[in-house]
Protein backbone atom coordinates (compact mmCIF):
# COMPACT_ATOMS: atom_id res chain seq x y z
CA UNK A 1 0.00 0.00 0.00
CA UNK A 2 1.29 3.47 -0.85
CA UNK A 3 1.82 6.02 1.88
CA UNK A 4 -0.77 8.74 2.31
CA UNK A 5 0.26 12.38 2.08
CA UNK A 6 0.04 13.38 5.77
CA UNK A 7 -0.03 16.84 7.38
CA UNK A 8 -0.18 16.48 11.18
CA UNK A 9 -0.09 20.29 11.57
CA UNK A 10 -3.25 20.91 9.53
CA UNK A 11 -5.81 23.06 11.33
CA UNK A 12 -9.59 22.99 11.54
CA UNK A 13 -9.55 26.45 9.96
CA UNK A 14 -6.17 27.83 8.84
CA UNK A 15 -6.17 31.66 8.62
CA UNK A 16 -3.51 31.42 5.90
CA UNK A 17 -6.08 29.75 3.62
CA UNK A 18 -8.49 32.66 3.99
CA UNK A 19 -5.67 35.14 3.32
CA UNK A 20 -4.82 33.17 0.15
CA UNK A 21 -8.46 33.32 -0.94
CA UNK A 22 -8.60 37.09 -0.37
CA UNK A 23 -5.50 37.58 -2.53
CA UNK A 24 -7.00 35.90 -5.62
CA UNK A 25 -8.54 37.78 -8.53
CA UNK A 26 -12.26 38.43 -8.04
CA UNK A 27 -13.74 35.91 -10.48
CA UNK A 28 -11.19 33.16 -9.97
CA UNK A 29 -11.05 33.81 -6.24
CA UNK A 30 -14.82 33.37 -6.02
CA UNK A 31 -14.60 30.04 -7.86
CA UNK A 32 -11.76 28.82 -5.64
CA UNK A 33 -13.53 29.93 -2.45
CA UNK A 34 -16.84 28.35 -3.49
CA UNK A 35 -15.35 24.93 -4.16
CA UNK A 36 -13.00 24.98 -1.18
CA UNK A 37 -15.96 25.81 1.07
CA UNK A 38 -17.71 22.70 -0.26
CA UNK A 39 -14.55 20.68 0.43
CA UNK A 40 -14.37 22.14 3.95
CA UNK A 41 -17.94 21.00 4.61
CA UNK A 42 -17.27 17.33 3.85
CA UNK A 43 -17.03 16.38 7.53
CA UNK A 44 -16.04 17.32 11.05
CA UNK A 45 -12.59 15.81 10.60
CA UNK A 46 -11.62 18.11 7.69
CA UNK A 47 -8.46 20.07 8.40
CA UNK A 48 -6.62 22.50 6.12
CA UNK A 49 -3.36 24.26 5.43
CA UNK A 50 -1.43 25.94 2.65
CA UNK A 51 0.80 23.40 0.91
CA UNK A 52 3.00 24.35 -2.03
CA UNK A 53 1.25 27.71 -2.02
CA UNK A 54 -2.33 26.51 -2.34
CA UNK A 55 -5.17 25.56 0.02
CA UNK A 56 -5.15 21.85 0.80
CA UNK A 57 -7.84 19.94 2.69
CA UNK A 58 -7.20 16.83 4.75
CA UNK A 59 -9.42 14.12 6.16
CA UNK A 60 -7.94 14.18 9.64
CA UNK A 61 -4.32 14.69 8.55
CA UNK A 62 -4.36 12.96 5.12
CA UNK A 63 -4.60 15.29 2.12
CA UNK A 64 -7.58 14.63 -0.12
CA UNK A 65 -8.25 17.85 -2.07
CA UNK A 66 -6.80 21.22 -3.03
CA UNK A 67 -7.63 24.33 -5.02
CA UNK A 68 -5.23 26.53 -6.96
CA UNK A 69 -5.88 29.64 -9.03
CA UNK A 70 -4.05 30.39 -12.25
CA UNK A 71 -4.36 33.30 -14.68
CA UNK A 72 -7.35 31.86 -16.57
CA UNK A 73 -8.70 28.99 -14.48
CA UNK A 74 -8.94 27.31 -11.08
CA UNK A 75 -7.85 23.74 -10.48
CA UNK A 76 -9.72 21.60 -8.02
CA UNK A 77 -7.50 18.58 -7.44
CA UNK A 78 -7.78 15.34 -5.56
CA UNK A 79 -5.30 13.00 -3.92
CA UNK A 80 -5.46 9.37 -5.00
CA UNK A 81 -8.16 10.22 -7.55
CA UNK A 82 -6.32 8.43 -10.35
CA UNK A 83 -7.40 5.24 -8.58
CA UNK A 84 -11.10 6.17 -8.35
CA UNK A 85 -14.02 5.89 -10.71
CA UNK A 86 -14.88 9.08 -12.59
CA UNK A 87 -18.21 8.21 -14.25
CA UNK A 88 -18.78 11.76 -15.52
CA UNK A 89 -15.27 12.06 -16.98
CA UNK A 90 -14.50 15.27 -15.08
CA UNK A 91 -10.92 14.55 -14.11
CA UNK A 92 -7.89 15.66 -16.11
CA UNK A 93 -4.21 14.88 -15.80
CA UNK A 94 -1.84 11.99 -16.16
CA UNK A 95 -0.27 11.86 -12.69
CA UNK A 96 0.14 8.52 -11.00
CA UNK A 97 -2.06 9.51 -8.03
CA UNK A 98 -3.53 12.99 -8.47
CA UNK A 99 -6.09 14.30 -10.95
CA UNK A 100 -7.75 17.71 -11.20
CA UNK A 101 -10.62 19.60 -12.79
CA UNK A 102 -10.13 22.96 -14.50
CA UNK A 103 -12.84 25.52 -13.78
CA UNK A 104 -13.18 28.74 -15.76
CA UNK A 105 -15.37 31.80 -15.24
CA UNK A 106 -18.53 31.17 -17.24
CA UNK A 107 -17.36 27.63 -18.01
CA UNK A 108 -19.68 24.69 -18.26
CA UNK A 109 -19.36 22.31 -15.30
CA UNK A 110 -21.72 19.72 -13.93
CA UNK A 111 -21.78 21.08 -10.37
CA UNK A 112 -23.71 18.11 -9.01
CA UNK A 113 -21.17 15.67 -10.49
CA UNK A 114 -18.31 17.69 -8.98
CA UNK A 115 -19.96 17.71 -5.54
CA UNK A 116 -20.43 13.94 -5.80
CA UNK A 117 -16.78 13.52 -6.84
CA UNK A 118 -15.60 15.62 -3.89
CA UNK A 119 -17.68 13.47 -1.52
CA UNK A 120 -16.38 10.23 -3.03
CA UNK A 121 -12.73 11.34 -2.73
CA UNK A 122 -13.31 12.35 0.89
CA UNK A 123 -15.02 9.05 1.73
CA UNK A 124 -12.26 7.14 -0.03
CA UNK A 125 -9.61 8.94 2.04
CA UNK A 126 -11.49 8.15 5.26
CA UNK A 127 -11.56 4.48 4.18
CA UNK A 128 -7.82 4.56 3.46
CA UNK A 129 -7.14 6.04 6.88
CA UNK A 130 -9.23 3.36 8.58
CA UNK A 131 -7.53 0.59 6.59
CA UNK A 132 -4.09 1.98 7.35
CA UNK A 133 -4.82 1.72 11.08
CA UNK A 134 -6.04 -1.89 10.98
CA UNK A 135 -3.64 -4.69 11.90
CA UNK A 136 -2.56 -6.90 8.98
CA UNK A 137 -4.83 -9.81 10.05
CA UNK A 138 -7.89 -7.54 10.20
CA UNK A 139 -7.17 -6.33 6.66
CA UNK A 140 -7.06 -9.93 5.47
CA UNK A 141 -10.41 -10.70 7.13
CA UNK A 142 -11.98 -7.58 5.56
CA UNK A 143 -10.84 -8.78 2.14
CA UNK A 144 -12.40 -12.19 2.70
CA UNK A 145 -15.71 -10.73 3.89
CA UNK A 146 -16.08 -8.35 0.91
Secondary structure as UniProt FT lines:
FT   TURN            8..9
FT   HELIX           15..22
FT   HELIX           26..40
FT   TURN            41..42
FT   TURN            44..45
FT   STRAND          46..51
FT   TURN            52..53
FT   STRAND          54..59
FT   TURN            60..61
FT   STRAND          62..69
FT   STRAND          74..78
FT   TURN            79..80
FT   HELIX           81..83
FT   TURN            87..88
FT   STRAND          99..103
FT   TURN            105..106
FT   HELIX           111..133
FT   HELIX           136..145
//
